[in-house]
């Protein structure tokens, strides 16, 4: 993990990364045992509403990039969600994987 060393150098502080599931950090937040947390909106929302946090910020986003031939046999262009695009691909049976079409090593 490259972020903590860089952050520590720039801010003269120590970062302890503790990676756990959702329930444990929720309990820690209620005990005020940390100053900063990175968690999902689903887990942070109730904590914020209950007064266990301030200044919630979005820091990450999921982007879906779907690549395909210019002819667009599944008519994916214009789909407004990744789910819709995947449904169009499945319905058209237009999925092609380079990994699936390669010959196995001999």
C-alpha positions as protocol buffer text, in pm:
chain_id: "A"
residue {
  index: 1
  type: UNK
  ca { x: 0 y: 0 z: 0 }
}
residue {
  index: 2
  type: UNK
  ca { x: 168 y: 318 z: -119 }
}
residue {
  index: 3
  type: UNK
  ca { x: -63 y: 587 z: 20 }
}
residue {
  index: 4
  type: UNK
  ca { x: 31 y: 573 z: 392 }
}
residue {
  index: 5
  type: UNK
  ca { x: 410 y: 620 z: 349 }
}
residue {
  index: 6
  type: UNK
  ca { x: 361 y: 913 z: 114 }
}
residue {
  index: 7
  type: UNK
  ca { x: 96 y: 1070 z: 338 }
}
residue {
  index: 8
  type: UNK
  ca { x: 312 y: 1017 z: 648 }
}
residue {
  index: 9
  type: UNK
  ca { x: 612 y: 1188 z: 486 }
}
residue {
  index: 10
  type: UNK
  ca { x: 408 y: 1486 z: 369 }
}
residue {
  index: 11
  type: UNK
  ca { x: 222 y: 1533 z: 699 }
}
residue {
  index: 12
  type: UNK
  ca { x: 476 y: 1417 z: 960 }
}
residue {
  index: 13
  type: UNK
  ca { x: 237 y: 1166 z: 1113 }
}
residue {
  index: 14
  type: UNK
  ca { x: 184 y: 792 z: 1141 }
}
residue {
  index: 15
  type: UNK
  ca { x: -94 y: 604 z: 963 }
}
residue {
  index: 16
  type: UNK
  ca { x: -210 y: 268 z: 1095 }
}
residue {
  index: 17
  type: UNK
  ca { x: -417 y: 82 z: 835 }
}
residue {
  index: 18
  type: UNK
  ca { x: -668 y: -157 z: 987 }
}
residue {
  index: 19
  type: UNK
  ca { x: -870 y: -348 z: 726 }
}
residue {
  index: 20
  type: UNK
  ca { x: -1178 y: -515 z: 873 }
}
residue {
  index: 21
  type: UNK
  ca { x: -1545 y: -576 z: 785 }
}
residue {
  index: 22
  type: UNK
  ca { x: -1824 y: -325 z: 835 }
}
residue {
  index: 23
  type: UNK
  ca { x: -1952 y: -412 z: 1186 }
}
residue {
  index: 24
  type: UNK
  ca { x: -1627 y: -362 z: 1375 }
}
residue {
  index: 25
  type: UNK
  ca { x: -1553 y: -10 z: 1247 }
}
residue {
  index: 26
  type: UNK
  ca { x: -1911 y: 89 z: 1324 }
}
residue {
  index: 27
  type: UNK
  ca { x: -1859 y: -10 z: 1686 }
}
residue {
  index: 28
  type: UNK
  ca { x: -1520 y: 164 z: 1697 }
}
residue {
  index: 29
  type: UNK
  ca { x: -1676 y: 482 z: 1562 }
}
residue {
  index: 30
  type: UNK
  ca { x: -1929 y: 475 z: 1846 }
}
residue {
  index: 31
  type: UNK
  ca { x: -1643 y: 447 z: 2094 }
}
residue {
  index: 32
  type: UNK
  ca { x: -1456 y: 736 z: 1925 }
}
residue {
  index: 33
  type: UNK
  ca { x: -1137 y: 530 z: 1897 }
}
residue {
  index: 34
  type: UNK
  ca { x: -1018 y: 688 z: 1572 }
}
residue {
  index: 35
  type: UNK
  ca { x: -1008 y: 1018 z: 1390 }
}
residue {
  index: 36
  type: UNK
  ca { x: -1066 y: 909 z: 1031 }
}
residue {
  index: 37
  type: UNK
  ca { x: -1242 y: 622 z: 855 }
}
residue {
  index: 38
  type: UNK
  ca { x: -1285 y: 507 z: 498 }
}
residue {
  index: 39
  type: UNK
  ca { x: -1609 y: 314 z: 461 }
}
residue {
  index: 40
  type: UNK
  ca { x: -1908 y: 269 z: 234 }
}
residue {
  index: 41
  type: UNK
  ca { x: -2200 y: 514 z: 227 }
}
residue {
  index: 42
  type: UNK
  ca { x: -2427 y: 234 z: 351 }
}
residue {
  index: 43
  type: UNK
  ca { x: -2225 y: 192 z: 670 }
}
residue {
  index: 44
  type: UNK
  ca { x: -2135 y: 557 z: 725 }
}
residue {
  index: 45
  type: UNK
  ca { x: -2486 y: 696 z: 668 }
}
residue {
  index: 46
  type: UNK
  ca { x: -2643 y: 558 z: 986 }
}
residue {
  index: 47
  type: UNK
  ca { x: -2335 y: 654 z: 1191 }
}
residue {
  index: 48
  type: UNK
  ca { x: -2348 y: 1011 z: 1061 }
}
residue {
  index: 49
  type: UNK
  ca { x: -2724 y: 1032 z: 1128 }
}
residue {
  index: 50
  type: UNK
  ca { x: -2666 y: 912 z: 1485 }
}
residue {
  index: 51
  type: UNK
  ca { x: -2404 y: 1182 z: 1545 }
}
residue {
  index: 52
  type: UNK
  ca { x: -2094 y: 959 z: 1535 }
}
residue {
  index: 53
  type: UNK
  ca { x: -1923 y: 1149 z: 1256 }
}
residue {
  index: 54
  type: UNK
  ca { x: -1880 y: 1484 z: 1089 }
}
residue {
  index: 55
  type: UNK
  ca { x: -1772 y: 1603 z: 744 }
}
residue {
  index: 56
  type: UNK
  ca { x: -1848 y: 1291 z: 537 }
}
residue {
  index: 57
  type: UNK
  ca { x: -1681 y: 1302 z: 191 }
}
residue {
  index: 58
  type: UNK
  ca { x: -1702 y: 1081 z: -115 }
}
residue {
  index: 59
  type: UNK
  ca { x: -1349 y: 977 z: -212 }
}
residue {
  index: 60
  type: UNK
  ca { x: -1397 y: 694 z: -464 }
}
residue {
  index: 61
  type: UNK
  ca { x: -1624 y: 604 z: -748 }
}
residue {
  index: 62
  type: UNK
  ca { x: -1678 y: 291 z: -959 }
}
residue {
  index: 63
  type: UNK
  ca { x: -1646 y: 338 z: -1333 }
}
residue {
  index: 64
  type: UNK
  ca { x: -1754 y: 72 z: -1578 }
}
residue {
  index: 65
  type: UNK
  ca { x: -1586 y: 75 z: -1918 }
}
residue {
  index: 66
  type: UNK
  ca { x: -1729 y: -161 z: -2176 }
}
residue {
  index: 67
  type: UNK
  ca { x: -1528 y: -213 z: -2493 }
}
residue {
  index: 68
  type: UNK
  ca { x: -1649 y: -378 z: -2808 }
}
residue {
  index: 69
  type: UNK
  ca { x: -1649 y: -374 z: -3184 }
}
residue {
  index: 70
  type: UNK
  ca { x: -1752 y: -58 z: -3368 }
}
residue {
  index: 71
  type: UNK
  ca { x: -2046 y: -248 z: -3523 }
}
residue {
  index: 72
  type: UNK
  ca { x: -2195 y: -279 z: -3170 }
}
residue {
  index: 73
  type: UNK
  ca { x: -2384 y: -607 z: -3227 }
}
residue {
  index: 74
  type: UNK
  ca { x: -2544 y: -589 z: -2881 }
}
residue {
  index: 75
  type: UNK
  ca { x: -2649 y: -225 z: -2928 }
}
residue {
  index: 76
  type: UNK
  ca { x: -2469 y: -129 z: -2607 }
}
residue {
  index: 77
  type: UNK
  ca { x: -2411 y: 230 z: -2718 }
}
residue {
  index: 78
  type: UNK
  ca { x: -2670 y: 444 z: -2546 }
}
residue {
  index: 79
  type: UNK
  ca { x: -2721 y: 215 z: -2245 }
}
residue {
  index: 80
  type: UNK
  ca { x: -2749 y: 433 z: -1937 }
}
residue {
  index: 81
  type: UNK
  ca { x: -2625 y: 180 z: -1679 }
}
residue {
  index: 82
  type: UNK
  ca { x: -2371 y: -101 z: -1668 }
}
residue {
  index: 83
  type: UNK
  ca { x: -2655 y: -342 z: -1583 }
}
residue {
  index: 84
  type: UNK
  ca { x: -2848 y: -239 z: -1893 }
}
residue {
  index: 85
  type: UNK
  ca { x: -2536 y: -276 z: -2109 }
}
residue {
  index: 86
  type: UNK
  ca { x: -2464 y: -623 z: -1969 }
}
residue {
  index: 87
  type: UNK
  ca { x: -2827 y: -729 z: -2028 }
}
residue {
  index: 88
  type: UNK
  ca { x: -2802 y: -617 z: -2390 }
}
residue {
  index: 89
  type: UNK
  ca { x: -2479 y: -814 z: -2433 }
}
residue {
  index: 90
  type: UNK
  ca { x: -2634 y: -1125 z: -2276 }
}
residue {
  index: 91
  type: UNK
  ca { x: -2955 y: -1098 z: -2479 }
}
residue {
  index: 92
  type: UNK
  ca { x: -2758 y: -1061 z: -2803 }
}
residue {
  index: 93
  type: UNK
  ca { x: -2521 y: -1340 z: -2696 }
}
residue {
  index: 94
  type: UNK
  ca { x: -2249 y: -1103 z: -2807 }
}
residue {
  index: 95
  type: UNK
  ca { x: -1992 y: -1163 z: -2533 }
}
residue {
  index: 96
  type: UNK
  ca { x: -1645 y: -1233 z: -2663 }
}
residue {
  index: 97
  type: UNK
  ca { x: -1347 y: -1301 z: -2442 }
}
residue {
  index: 98
  type: UNK
  ca { x: -993 y: -1320 z: -2570 }
}
residue {
  index: 99
  type: UNK
  ca { x: -911 y: -1556 z: -2285 }
}
residue {
  index: 100
  type: UNK
  ca { x: -1190 y: -1793 z: -2389 }
}
residue {
  index: 101
  type: UNK
  ca { x: -1082 y: -1801 z: -2755 }
}
residue {
  index: 102
  type: UNK
  ca { x: -710 y: -1867 z: -2700 }
}
residue {
  index: 103
  type: UNK
  ca { x: -583 y: -2216 z: -2748 }
}
residue {
  index: 104
  type: UNK
  ca { x: -466 y: -2388 z: -2433 }
}
residue {
  index: 105
  type: UNK
  ca { x: -88 y: -2426 z: -2400 }
}
residue {
  index: 106
  type: UNK
  ca { x: 42 y: -2765 z: -2506 }
}
